[in-house]
Amino acid sequence: LYRQVFSYLEPLDILRLSRTSRNIRNLFTSRSSEHIWRSVRHNIDGLPPLPPDLNEVQYAALVFDSHCAV
């Protein structure tokens, strides 16, 4: 049920949630959560498709996060 609720959010919301605790981060970075990331990515009109060299989390951070991780 909670995964259905998350799918209505935007990628930045999921990124921020994933930084609140280790358990939540583990949830959102697991392979079983890829459908959540795909779903929230599709909530953004005009967003280019996922590049082949990035995973969902990396792409969301690149596009929506204001912090530089370099």
PDB file of N, CA, C, O and CB in Angstrom:
ATOM      1  N   LEU A   1       0.826  -1.197   0.000  1.00  0.00           N
ATOM      2  CA  LEU A   1       0.000   0.000   0.000  1.00  0.00           C
ATOM      3  C   LEU A   1       0.870   1.261   0.000  1.00  0.00           C
ATOM      4  O   LEU A   1       0.592   2.206  -0.739  1.00  0.00           O
ATOM      5  CB  LEU A   1      -0.939  -0.002   1.214  1.00  0.00           C
ATOM      6  N   TYR A   2       1.919   1.279   0.824  1.00  0.00           N
ATOM      7  CA  TYR A   2       2.751   2.479   0.895  1.00  0.00           C
ATOM      8  C   TYR A   2       3.427   2.764  -0.441  1.00  0.00           C
ATOM      9  O   TYR A   2       3.667   3.925  -0.773  1.00  0.00           O
ATOM     10  CB  TYR A   2       3.804   2.331   1.992  1.00  0.00           C
ATOM     11  N   ARG A   3       3.737   1.725  -1.209  1.00  0.00           N
ATOM     12  CA  ARG A   3       4.374   1.942  -2.510  1.00  0.00           C
ATOM     13  C   ARG A   3       3.421   2.601  -3.481  1.00  0.00           C
ATOM     14  O   ARG A   3       3.850   3.370  -4.341  1.00  0.00           O
ATOM     15  CB  ARG A   3       4.874   0.628  -3.088  1.00  0.00           C
ATOM     16  N   GLN A   4       2.141   2.317  -3.363  1.00  0.00           N
ATOM     17  CA  GLN A   4       1.154   2.990  -4.205  1.00  0.00           C
ATOM     18  C   GLN A   4       1.084   4.470  -3.854  1.00  0.00           C
ATOM     19  O   GLN A   4       0.957   5.313  -4.742  1.00  0.00           O
ATOM     20  CB  GLN A   4      -0.233   2.336  -4.050  1.00  0.00           C
ATOM     21  N   VAL A   5       1.165   4.788  -2.576  1.00  0.00           N
ATOM     22  CA  VAL A   5       1.138   6.185  -2.139  1.00  0.00           C
ATOM     23  C   VAL A   5       2.371   6.910  -2.667  1.00  0.00           C
ATOM     24  O   VAL A   5       2.258   8.025  -3.176  1.00  0.00           O
ATOM     25  CB  VAL A   5       1.069   6.281  -0.590  1.00  0.00           C
ATOM     26  N   PHE A   6       3.544   6.296  -2.554  1.00  0.00           N
ATOM     27  CA  PHE A   6       4.776   6.918  -3.025  1.00  0.00           C
ATOM     28  C   PHE A   6       4.727   7.219  -4.516  1.00  0.00           C
ATOM     29  O   PHE A   6       5.326   8.197  -4.964  1.00  0.00           O
ATOM     30  CB  PHE A   6       5.961   6.025  -2.720  1.00  0.00           C
ATOM     31  N   SER A   7       4.036   6.411  -5.284  1.00  0.00           N
ATOM     32  CA  SER A   7       4.029   6.590  -6.735  1.00  0.00           C
ATOM     33  C   SER A   7       3.336   7.885  -7.169  1.00  0.00           C
ATOM     34  O   SER A   7       3.449   8.275  -8.331  1.00  0.00           O
ATOM     35  CB  SER A   7       3.351   5.407  -7.390  1.00  0.00           C
ATOM     36  N   TYR A   8       2.635   8.544  -6.277  1.00  0.00           N
ATOM     37  CA  TYR A   8       1.991   9.818  -6.600  1.00  0.00           C
ATOM     38  C   TYR A   8       2.898  11.018  -6.319  1.00  0.00           C
ATOM     39  O   TYR A   8       2.533  12.154  -6.621  1.00  0.00           O
ATOM     40  CB  TYR A   8       0.700   9.958  -5.811  1.00  0.00           C
ATOM     41  N   LEU A   9       4.057  10.775  -5.754  1.00  0.00           N
ATOM     42  CA  LEU A   9       4.987  11.854  -5.445  1.00  0.00           C
ATOM     43  C   LEU A   9       5.834  12.192  -6.660  1.00  0.00           C
ATOM     44  O   LEU A   9       5.663  11.605  -7.728  1.00  0.00           O
ATOM     45  CB  LEU A   9       5.883  11.474  -4.263  1.00  0.00           C
ATOM     46  N   GLU A  10       6.741  13.136  -6.493  1.00  0.00           N
ATOM     47  CA  GLU A  10       7.689  13.490  -7.542  1.00  0.00           C
ATOM     48  C   GLU A  10       9.066  12.972  -7.156  1.00  0.00           C
ATOM     49  O   GLU A  10       9.305  12.681  -5.984  1.00  0.00           O
ATOM     50  CB  GLU A  10       7.721  15.026  -7.775  1.00  0.00           C
ATOM     51  N   PRO A  11       9.978  12.850  -8.118  1.00  0.00           N
ATOM     52  CA  PRO A  11      11.306  12.301  -7.830  1.00  0.00           C
ATOM     53  C   PRO A  11      12.040  13.019  -6.693  1.00  0.00           C
ATOM     54  O   PRO A  11      12.681  12.366  -5.869  1.00  0.00           O
ATOM     55  CB  PRO A  11      12.148  12.359  -9.070  1.00  0.00           C
ATOM     56  N   LEU A  12      11.958  14.333  -6.637  1.00  0.00           N
ATOM     57  CA  LEU A  12      12.651  15.050  -5.570  1.00  0.00           C
ATOM     58  C   LEU A  12      12.088  14.676  -4.202  1.00  0.00           C
ATOM     59  O   LEU A  12      12.837  14.592  -3.229  1.00  0.00           O
ATOM     60  CB  LEU A  12      12.544  16.563  -5.787  1.00  0.00           C
ATOM     61  N   ASP A  13      10.786  14.451  -4.117  1.00  0.00           N
ATOM     62  CA  ASP A  13      10.179  14.014  -2.850  1.00  0.00           C
ATOM     63  C   ASP A  13      10.764  12.676  -2.407  1.00  0.00           C
ATOM     64  O   ASP A  13      11.087  12.488  -1.234  1.00  0.00           O
ATOM     65  CB  ASP A  13       8.642  13.902  -2.992  1.00  0.00           C
ATOM     66  N   ILE A  14      10.896  11.749  -3.353  1.00  0.00           N
ATOM     67  CA  ILE A  14      11.446  10.427  -3.031  1.00  0.00           C
ATOM     68  C   ILE A  14      12.916  10.550  -2.636  1.00  0.00           C
ATOM     69  O   ILE A  14      13.365   9.889  -1.699  1.00  0.00           O
ATOM     70  CB  ILE A  14      11.290   9.460  -4.233  1.00  0.00           C
ATOM     71  N   LEU A  15      13.665  11.389  -3.344  1.00  0.00           N
ATOM     72  CA  LEU A  15      15.069  11.618  -2.971  1.00  0.00           C
ATOM     73  C   LEU A  15      15.171  12.131  -1.541  1.00  0.00           C
ATOM     74  O   LEU A  15      15.983  11.643  -0.755  1.00  0.00           O
ATOM     75  CB  LEU A  15      15.732  12.617  -3.938  1.00  0.00           C
ATOM     76  N   ARG A  16      14.357  13.102  -1.213  1.00  0.00           N
ATOM     77  CA  ARG A  16      14.392  13.677   0.143  1.00  0.00           C
ATOM     78  C   ARG A  16      13.979  12.648   1.190  1.00  0.00           C
ATOM     79  O   ARG A  16      14.597  12.552   2.250  1.00  0.00           O
ATOM     80  CB  ARG A  16      13.473  14.908   0.231  1.00  0.00           C
ATOM     81  N   LEU A  17      12.947  11.890   0.897  1.00  0.00           N
ATOM     82  CA  LEU A  17      12.538  10.833   1.831  1.00  0.00           C
ATOM     83  C   LEU A  17      13.655   9.820   2.028  1.00  0.00           C
ATOM     84  O   LEU A  17      13.887   9.359   3.146  1.00  0.00           O
ATOM     85  CB  LEU A  17      11.271  10.126   1.327  1.00  0.00           C
ATOM     86  N   SER A  18      14.343   9.472   0.956  1.00  0.00           N
ATOM     87  CA  SER A  18      15.398   8.455   1.050  1.00  0.00           C
ATOM     88  C   SER A  18      16.572   8.911   1.912  1.00  0.00           C
ATOM     89  O   SER A  18      17.395   8.094   2.325  1.00  0.00           O
ATOM     90  CB  SER A  18      15.897   8.096  -0.338  1.00  0.00           C
ATOM     91  N   ARG A  19      16.648  10.177   2.176  1.00  0.00           N
ATOM     92  CA  ARG A  19      17.743  10.709   3.003  1.00  0.00           C
ATOM     93  C   ARG A  19      17.363  10.885   4.465  1.00  0.00           C
ATOM     94  O   ARG A  19      18.145  11.419   5.252  1.00  0.00           O
ATOM     95  CB  ARG A  19      18.201  12.033   2.451  1.00  0.00           C
ATOM     96  N   THR A  20      16.166  10.439   4.833  1.00  0.00           N
ATOM     97  CA  THR A  20      15.718  10.627   6.212  1.00  0.00           C
ATOM     98  C   THR A  20      16.203   9.543   7.162  1.00  0.00           C
ATOM     99  O   THR A  20      16.390   9.804   8.350  1.00  0.00           O
ATOM    100  CB  THR A  20      14.227  10.681   6.251  1.00  0.00           C
ATOM    101  N   SER A  21      16.409   8.334   6.658  1.00  0.00           N
ATOM    102  CA  SER A  21      16.923   7.257   7.515  1.00  0.00           C
ATOM    103  C   SER A  21      17.544   6.172   6.656  1.00  0.00           C
ATOM    104  O   SER A  21      17.272   6.079   5.459  1.00  0.00           O
ATOM    105  CB  SER A  21      15.797   6.666   8.401  1.00  0.00           C
ATOM    106  N   ARG A  22      18.362   5.369   7.265  1.00  0.00           N
ATOM    107  CA  ARG A  22      19.017   4.275   6.553  1.00  0.00           C
ATOM    108  C   ARG A  22      17.993   3.258   6.050  1.00  0.00           C
ATOM    109  O   ARG A  22      18.117   2.751   4.935  1.00  0.00           O
ATOM    110  CB  ARG A  22      20.044   3.587   7.462  1.00  0.00           C
ATOM    111  N   ASN A  23      16.991   2.962   6.863  1.00  0.00           N
ATOM    112  CA  ASN A  23      15.977   1.989   6.457  1.00  0.00           C
ATOM    113  C   ASN A  23      15.190   2.465   5.242  1.00  0.00           C
ATOM    114  O   ASN A  23      14.924   1.688   4.325  1.00  0.00           O
ATOM    115  CB  ASN A  23      15.025   1.712   7.612  1.00  0.00           C
ATOM    116  N   ILE A  24      14.824   3.726   5.235  1.00  0.00           N
ATOM    117  CA  ILE A  24      14.072   4.258   4.098  1.00  0.00           C
ATOM    118  C   ILE A  24      14.964   4.335   2.864  1.00  0.00           C
ATOM    119  O   ILE A  24      14.515   4.071   1.748  1.00  0.00           O
ATOM    120  CB  ILE A  24      13.495   5.649   4.429  1.00  0.00           C
ATOM    121  N   ARG A  25      16.225   4.697   3.069  1.00  0.00           N
ATOM    122  CA  ARG A  25      17.159   4.705   1.934  1.00  0.00           C
ATOM    123  C   ARG A  25      17.290   3.306   1.350  1.00  0.00           C
ATOM    124  O   ARG A  25      17.269   3.137   0.131  1.00  0.00           O
ATOM    125  CB  ARG A  25      18.547   5.235   2.367  1.00  0.00           C
ATOM    126  N   ASN A  26      17.423   2.308   2.208  1.00  0.00           N
ATOM    127  CA  ASN A  26      17.523   0.935   1.723  1.00  0.00           C
ATOM    128  C   ASN A  26      16.273   0.528   0.949  1.00  0.00           C
ATOM    129  O   ASN A  26      16.356  -0.179  -0.055  1.00  0.00           O
ATOM    130  CB  ASN A  26      17.751  -0.023   2.889  1.00  0.00           C
ATOM    131  N   LEU A  27      15.142   0.973   1.416  1.00  0.00           N
ATOM    132  CA  LEU A  27      13.891   0.686   0.716  1.00  0.00           C
ATOM    133  C   LEU A  27      13.912   1.275  -0.691  1.00  0.00           C
ATOM    134  O   LEU A  27      13.611   0.580  -1.661  1.00  0.00           O
ATOM    135  CB  LEU A  27      12.694   1.237   1.506  1.00  0.00           C
ATOM    136  N   PHE A  28      14.265   2.551  -0.803  1.00  0.00           N
ATOM    137  CA  PHE A  28      14.205   3.223  -2.092  1.00  0.00           C
ATOM    138  C   PHE A  28      15.353   2.882  -3.030  1.00  0.00           C
ATOM    139  O   PHE A  28      15.255   3.135  -4.231  1.00  0.00           O
ATOM    140  CB  PHE A  28      14.174   4.683  -1.879  1.00  0.00           C
ATOM    141  N   THR A  29      16.416   2.326  -2.524  1.00  0.00           N
ATOM    142  CA  THR A  29      17.522   1.952  -3.404  1.00  0.00           C
ATOM    143  C   THR A  29      17.508   0.473  -3.753  1.00  0.00           C
ATOM    144  O   THR A  29      18.377   0.006  -4.489  1.00  0.00           O
ATOM    145  CB  THR A  29      18.841   2.308  -2.760  1.00  0.00           C
ATOM    146  N   SER A  30      16.549  -0.261  -3.245  1.00  0.00           N
ATOM    147  CA  SER A  30      16.456  -1.687  -3.580  1.00  0.00           C
ATOM    148  C   SER A  30      15.869  -1.855  -4.980  1.00  0.00           C
ATOM    149  O   SER A  30      15.128  -1.002  -5.468  1.00  0.00           O
ATOM    150  CB  SER A  30      15.590  -2.445  -2.534  1.00  0.00           C
ATOM    151  N   ARG A  31      16.210  -2.953  -5.601  1.00  0.00           N
ATOM    152  CA  ARG A  31      15.707  -3.233  -6.960  1.00  0.00           C
ATOM    153  C   ARG A  31      14.191  -3.362  -6.975  1.00  0.00           C
ATOM    154  O   ARG A  31      13.549  -3.095  -7.991  1.00  0.00           O
ATOM    155  CB  ARG A  31      16.342  -4.520  -7.515  1.00  0.00           C
ATOM    156  N   SER A  32      13.630  -3.765  -5.865  1.00  0.00           N
ATOM    157  CA  SER A  32      12.171  -3.933  -5.801  1.00  0.00           C
ATOM    158  C   SER A  32      11.438  -2.587  -5.826  1.00  0.00           C
ATOM    159  O   SER A  32      10.217  -2.552  -5.977  1.00  0.00           O
ATOM    160  CB  SER A  32      11.787  -4.705  -4.535  1.00  0.00           C
ATOM    161  N   SER A  33      12.168  -1.493  -5.682  1.00  0.00           N
ATOM    162  CA  SER A  33      11.548  -0.163  -5.691  1.00  0.00           C
ATOM    163  C   SER A  33      11.708   0.564  -7.022  1.00  0.00           C
ATOM    164  O   SER A  33      11.299   1.717  -7.155  1.00  0.00           O
ATOM    165  CB  SER A  33      12.137   0.681  -4.589  1.00  0.00           C
ATOM    166  N   GLU A  34      12.298  -0.102  -7.999  1.00  0.00           N
ATOM    167  CA  GLU A  34      12.483   0.550  -9.299  1.00  0.00           C
ATOM    168  C   GLU A  34      11.170   1.007  -9.903  1.00  0.00           C
ATOM    169  O   GLU A  34      11.120   2.044 -10.564  1.00  0.00           O
ATOM    170  CB  GLU A  34      13.182  -0.388 -10.258  1.00  0.00           C
ATOM    171  N   HIS A  35      10.101   0.244  -9.683  1.00  0.00           N
ATOM    172  CA  HIS A  35       8.807   0.638 -10.249  1.00  0.00           C
ATOM    173  C   HIS A  35       8.301   1.948  -9.629  1.00  0.00           C
ATOM    174  O   HIS A  35       7.590   2.712 -10.282  1.00  0.00           O
ATOM    175  CB  HIS A  35       7.771  -0.480 -10.034  1.00  0.00           C
ATOM    176  N   ILE A  36       8.668   2.200  -8.378  1.00  0.00           N
ATOM    177  CA  ILE A  36       8.286   3.473  -7.744  1.00  0.00           C
ATOM    178  C   ILE A  36       8.991   4.621  -8.467  1.00  0.00           C
ATOM    179  O   ILE A  36       8.365   5.621  -8.817  1.00  0.00           O
ATOM    180  CB  ILE A  36       8.647   3.476  -6.216  1.00  0.00           C
ATOM    181  N   TRP A  37      10.292   4.468  -8.684  1.00  0.00           N
ATOM    182  CA  TRP A  37      11.060   5.514  -9.359  1.00  0.00           C
ATOM    183  C   TRP A  37      10.547   5.756 -10.774  1.00  0.00           C
ATOM    184  O   TRP A  37      10.425   6.902 -11.206  1.00  0.00           O
ATOM    185  CB  TRP A  37      12.541   5.142  -9.399  1.00  0.00           C
ATOM    186  N   ARG A  38      10.245   4.669 -11.501  1.00  0.00           N
ATOM    187  CA  ARG A  38       9.702   4.826 -12.856  1.00  0.00           C
ATOM    188  C   ARG A  38       8.377   5.579 -12.813  1.00  0.00           C
ATOM    189  O   ARG A  38       8.107   6.458 -13.631  1.00  0.00           O
ATOM    190  CB  ARG A  38       9.511   3.448 -13.532  1.00  0.00           C
ATOM    191  N   SER A  39       7.578   5.211 -11.850  1.00  0.00           N
ATOM    192  CA  SER A  39       6.258   5.836 -11.714  1.00  0.00           C
ATOM    193  C   SER A  39       6.377   7.334 -11.427  1.00  0.00           C
ATOM    194  O   SER A  39       5.696   8.142 -12.057  1.00  0.00           O
ATOM    195  CB  SER A  39       5.458   5.151 -10.598  1.00  0.00           C
ATOM    196  N   VAL A  40       7.234   7.704 -10.483  1.00  0.00           N
ATOM    197  CA  VAL A  40       7.369   9.125 -10.153  1.00  0.00           C
ATOM    198  C   VAL A  40       8.056   9.895 -11.276  1.00  0.00           C
ATOM    199  O   VAL A  40       7.797  11.083 -11.470  1.00  0.00           O
ATOM    200  CB  VAL A  40       8.153   9.296  -8.851  1.00  0.00           C
ATOM    201  N   ARG A  41       8.926   9.219 -12.008  1.00  0.00           N
ATOM    202  CA  ARG A  41       9.563   9.879 -13.157  1.00  0.00           C
ATOM    203  C   ARG A  41       8.523  10.206 -14.214  1.00  0.00           C
ATOM    204  O   ARG A  41       8.605  11.249 -14.863  1.00  0.00           O
ATOM    205  CB  ARG A  41      10.676   8.989 -13.759  1.00  0.00           C
ATOM    206  N   HIS A  42       7.559   9.339 -14.391  1.00  0.00           N
ATOM    207  CA  HIS A  42       6.509   9.578 -15.384  1.00  0.00           C
ATOM    208  C   HIS A  42       5.505  10.637 -14.928  1.00  0.00           C
ATOM    209  O   HIS A  42       4.670  11.078 -15.717  1.00  0.00           O
ATOM    210  CB  HIS A  42       5.779   8.281 -15.687  1.00  0.00           C
ATOM    211  N   ASN A  43       5.580  11.044 -13.667  1.00  0.00           N
ATOM    212  CA  ASN A  43       4.730  12.141 -13.179  1.00  0.00           C
ATOM    213  C   ASN A  43       5.214  13.500 -13.673  1.00  0.00           C
ATOM    214  O   ASN A  43       4.510  14.498 -13.521  1.00  0.00           O
ATOM    215  CB  ASN A  43       4.688  12.136 -11.653  1.00  0.00           C
ATOM    216  N   ILE A  44       6.400  13.550 -14.259  1.00  0.00           N
ATOM    217  CA  ILE A  44       6.988  14.802 -14.741  1.00  0.00           C
ATOM    218  C   ILE A  44       6.852  14.859 -16.263  1.00  0.00           C
ATOM    219  O   ILE A  44       7.498  14.093 -16.979  1.00  0.00           O
ATOM    220  CB  ILE A  44       8.490  14.923 -14.310  1.00  0.00           C
ATOM    221  N   ASP A  45       6.021  15.757 -16.744  1.00  0.00           N
ATOM    222  CA  ASP A  45       5.830  15.917 -18.194  1.00  0.00           C
ATOM    223  C   ASP A  45       7.103  16.431 -18.856  1.00  0.00           C
ATOM    224  O   ASP A  45       7.770  17.327 -18.338  1.00  0.00           O
ATOM    225  CB  ASP A  45       4.661  16.879 -18.484  1.00  0.00           C
ATOM    226  N   GLY A  46       7.422  15.860 -19.990  1.00  0.00           N
ATOM    227  CA  GLY A  46       8.544  16.335 -20.788  1.00  0.00           C
ATOM    228  C   GLY A  46       9.914  15.882 -20.319  1.00  0.00           C
ATOM    229  O   GLY A  46      10.925  16.292 -20.888  1.00  0.00           O
ATOM    230  N   LEU A  47       9.967  15.052 -19.299  1.00  0.00           N
ATOM    231  CA  LEU A  47      11.261  14.575 -18.794  1.00  0.00           C
ATOM    232  C   LEU A  47      11.836  13.560 -19.786  1.00  0.00           C
ATOM    233  O   LEU A  47      11.156  12.605 -20.160  1.00  0.00           O
ATOM    234  CB  LEU A  47      11.111  13.936 -17.366  1.00  0.00           C
ATOM    235  N   PRO A  48      13.081  13.765 -20.210  1.00  0.00           N
ATOM    236  CA  PRO A  48      13.699  12.805 -21.136  1.00  0.00           C
ATOM    237  C   PRO A  48      13.776  11.414 -20.505  1.00  0.00           C
ATOM    238  O   PRO A  48      13.775  11.283 -19.281  1.00  0.00           O
ATOM    239  CB  PRO A  48      15.112  13.281 -21.545  1.00  0.00           C
ATOM    240  N   PRO A  49      13.842  10.384 -21.338  1.00  0.00           N
ATOM    241  CA  PRO A  49      13.908   9.020 -20.808  1.00  0.00           C
ATOM    242  C   PRO A  49      15.192   8.770 -20.024  1.00  0.00           C
ATOM    243  O   PRO A  49      16.173   9.502 -20.153  1.00  0.00           O
ATOM    244  CB  PRO A  49      13.797   8.014 -21.943  1.00  0.00           C
ATOM    245  N   LEU A  50      15.161   7.744 -19.228  1.00  0.00           N
ATOM    246  CA  LEU A  50      16.301   7.342 -18.418  1.00  0.00           C
ATOM    247  C   LEU A  50      17.487   6.989 -19.312  1.00  0.00           C
ATOM    248  O   LEU A  50      17.362   6.116 -20.171  1.00  0.00           O
ATOM    249  CB  LEU A  50      15.932   6.151 -17.517  1.00  0.00           C
ATOM    250  N   PRO A  51      18.638   7.645 -19.131  1.00  0.00           N
ATOM    251  CA  PRO A  51      19.826   7.292 -19.912  1.00  0.00           C
ATOM    252  C   PRO A  51      20.295   5.873 -19.557  1.00  0.00           C
ATOM    253  O   PRO A  51      20.142   5.442 -18.414  1.00  0.00           O
ATOM    254  CB  PRO A  51      20.967   8.318 -19.662  1.00  0.00           C
ATOM    255  N   PRO A  52      20.852   5.162 -20.510  1.00  0.00           N
ATOM    256  CA  PRO A  52      21.261   3.777 -20.260  1.00  0.00           C
ATOM    257  C   PRO A  52      22.395   3.633 -19.241  1.00  0.00           C
ATOM    258  O   PRO A  52      22.571   2.562 -18.660  1.00  0.00           O
ATOM    259  CB  PRO A  52      21.682   3.145 -21.550  1.00  0.00           C
ATOM    260  N   ASP A  53      23.155   4.690 -19.024  1.00  0.00           N
ATOM    261  CA  ASP A  53      24.292   4.589 -18.109  1.00  0.00           C
ATOM    262  C   ASP A  53      23.960   5.031 -16.678  1.00  0.00           C
ATOM    263  O   ASP A  53      24.857   5.106 -15.839  1.00  0.00           O
ATOM    264  CB  ASP A  53      25.438   5.418 -18.636  1.00  0.00           C
ATOM    265  N   LEU A  54      22.685   5.326 -16.385  1.00  0.00           N
ATOM    266  CA  LEU A  54      22.276   5.732 -15.038  1.00  0.00           C
ATOM    267  C   LEU A  54      21.154   4.834 -14.546  1.00  0.00           C
ATOM    268  O   LEU A  54      20.353   4.324 -15.329  1.00  0.00           O
ATOM    269  CB  LEU A  54      21.831   7.210 -15.019  1.00  0.00           C
ATOM    270  N   ASN A  55      21.114   4.651 -13.222  1.00  0.00           N
ATOM    271  CA  ASN A  55      19.949   3.984 -12.651  1.00  0.00           C
ATOM    272  C   ASN A  55      18.937   5.063 -12.262  1.00  0.00           C
ATOM    273  O   ASN A  55      19.215   6.257 -12.374  1.00  0.00           O
ATOM    274  CB  ASN A  55      20.344   3.093 -11.410  1.00  0.00           C
ATOM    275  N   GLU A  56      17.775   4.633 -11.809  1.00  0.00           N
ATOM    276  CA  GLU A  56      16.704   5.581 -11.494  1.00  0.00           C
ATOM    277  C   GLU A  56      17.111   6.603 -10.432  1.00  0.00           C
ATOM    278  O   GLU A  56      16.808   7.789 -10.562  1.00  0.00           O
ATOM    279  CB  GLU A  56      15.476   4.830 -11.025  1.00  0.00           C
ATOM    280  N   VAL A  57      17.787   6.152  -9.399  1.00  0.00           N
ATOM    281  CA  VAL A  57      18.195   7.052  -8.309  1.00  0.00           C
ATOM    282  C   VAL A  57      19.216   8.066  -8.813  1.00  0.00           C
ATOM    283  O   VAL A  57      19.110   9.254  -8.509  1.00  0.00           O
ATOM    284  CB  VAL A  57      18.784   6.246  -7.121  1.00  0.00           C
ATOM    285  N   GLN A  58      20.189   7.615  -9.570  1.00  0.00           N
ATOM    286  CA  GLN A  58      21.204   8.523 -10.114  1.00  0.00           C
ATOM    287  C   GLN A  58      20.577   9.570 -11.032  1.00  0.00           C
ATOM    288  O   GLN A  58      20.932  10.748 -10.988  1.00  0.00           O
ATOM    289  CB  GLN A  58      22.273   7.730 -10.878  1.00  0.00           C
ATOM    290  N   TYR A  59      19.656   9.124 -11.848  1.00  0.00           N
ATOM    291  CA  TYR A  59      18.993  10.055 -12.770  1.00  0.00           C
ATOM    292  C   TYR A  59      18.180  11.096 -12.011  1.00  0.00           C
ATOM    293  O   TYR A  59      18.236  12.284 -12.332  1.00  0.00           O
ATOM    294  CB  TYR A  59      18.086   9.290 -13.743  1.00  0.00           C
ATOM    295  N   ALA A  60      17.440  10.665 -11.027  1.00  0.00           N
ATOM    296  CA  ALA A  60      16.650  11.602 -10.225  1.00  0.00           C
ATOM    297  C   ALA A  60      17.560  12.621  -9.540  1.00  0.00           C
ATOM    298  O   ALA A  60      17.248  13.811  -9.507  1.00  0.00           O
ATOM    299  CB  ALA A  60      15.811  10.842  -9.175  1.00  0.00           C
ATOM    300  N   ALA A  61      18.681  12.155  -8.997  1.00  0.00           N
ATOM    301  CA  ALA A  61      19.609  13.072  -8.327  1.00  0.00           C
ATOM    302  C   ALA A  61      20.210  14.059  -9.328  1.00  0.00           C
ATOM    303  O   ALA A  61      20.354  15.243  -9.022  1.00  0.00           O
ATOM    304  CB  ALA A  61      20.731  12.282  -7.619  1.00  0.00           C
ATOM    305  N   LEU A  62      20.559  13.578 -10.518  1.00  0.00           N
ATOM    306  CA  LEU A  62      21.153  14.440 -11.538  1.00  0.00           C
ATOM    307  C   LEU A  62      20.161  15.533 -11.965  1.00  0.00           C
ATOM    308  O   LEU A  62      20.531  16.702 -12.079  1.00  0.00           O
ATOM    309  CB  LEU A  62      21.591  13.602 -12.762  1.00  0.00           C
ATOM    310  N   VAL A  63      18.938  15.156 -12.193  1.00  0.00           N
ATOM    311  CA  VAL A  63      17.956  16.094 -12.738  1.00  0.00           C
ATOM    312  C   VAL A  63      17.346  17.009 -11.693  1.00  0.00           C
ATOM    313  O   VAL A  63      17.126  18.191 -11.957  1.00  0.00           O
ATOM    314  CB  VAL A  63      16.867  15.342 -13.422  1.00  0.00           C
ATOM    315  N   PHE A  64      17.068  16.472 -10.497  1.00  0.00           N
ATOM    316  CA  PHE A  64      16.269  17.228  -9.536  1.00  0.00           C
ATOM    317  C   PHE A  64      17.007  17.739  -8.307  1.00  0.00           C
ATOM    318  O   PHE A  64      16.525  18.653  -7.638  1.00  0.00           O
ATOM    319  CB  PHE A  64      15.162  16.397  -9.092  1.00  0.00           C
ATOM    320  N   ASP A  65      18.150  17.174  -8.003  1.00  0.00           N
ATOM    321  CA  ASP A  65      18.850  17.558  -6.785  1.00  0.00           C
ATOM    322  C   ASP A  65      19.700  18.804  -7.033  1.00  0.00           C
ATOM    323  O   ASP A  65      20.314  18.951  -8.090  1.00  0.00           O
ATOM    324  CB  ASP A  65      19.729  16.398  -6.277  1.00  0.00           C
ATOM    325  N   SER A  66      19.725  19.684  -6.058  1.00  0.00           N
ATOM    326  CA  SER A  66      20.521  20.905  -6.211  1.00  0.00           C
ATOM    327  C   SER A  66      21.923  20.770  -5.628  1.00  0.00           C
ATOM    328  O   SER A  66      22.714  21.710  -5.707  1.00  0.00           O
ATOM    329  CB  SER A  66      19.812  22.067  -5.554  1.00  0.00           C
ATOM    330  N   HIS A  67      22.242  19.623  -5.048  1.00  0.00           N
ATOM    331  CA  HIS A  67      23.562  19.389  -4.460  1.00  0.00           C
ATOM    332  C   HIS A  67      24.471  18.712  -5.478  1.00  0.00           C
ATOM    333  O   HIS A  67      24.043  17.839  -6.234  1.00  0.00           O
ATOM    334  CB  HIS A  67      23.449  18.527  -3.179  1.00  0.00           C
ATOM    335  N   CYS A  68      25.706  19.120  -5.483  1.00  0.00           N
ATOM    336  CA  CYS A  68      26.705  18.504  -6.352  1.00  0.00           C
ATOM    337  C   CYS A  68      27.393  17.382  -5.589  1.00  0.00           C
ATOM    338  O   CYS A  68      27.839  17.589  -4.460  1.00  0.00           O
ATOM    339  CB  CYS A  68      27.742  19.554  -6.852  1.00  0.00           C
ATOM    340  N   ALA A  69      27.487  16.210  -6.181  1.00  0.00           N
ATOM    341  CA  ALA A  69      28.098  15.071  -5.511  1.00  0.00           C
ATOM    342  C   ALA A  69      29.497  14.769  -6.022  1.00  0.00           C
ATOM    343  O   ALA A  69      30.024  13.686  -5.772  1.00  0.00           O
ATOM    344  CB  ALA A  69      27.231  13.859  -5.675  1.00  0.00           C
ATOM    345  N   VAL A  70      30.103  15.706  -6.731  1.00  0.00           N
ATOM    346  CA  VAL A  70      31.437  15.485  -7.304  1.00  0.00           C
ATOM    347  C   VAL A  70      32.488  15.757  -6.273  1.00  0.00           C
ATOM    348  O   VAL A  70      33.679  15.629  -6.556  1.00  0.00           O
ATOM    349  CB  VAL A  70      31.668  16.367  -8.535  1.00  0.00           C
TER     350      VAL A  70
END
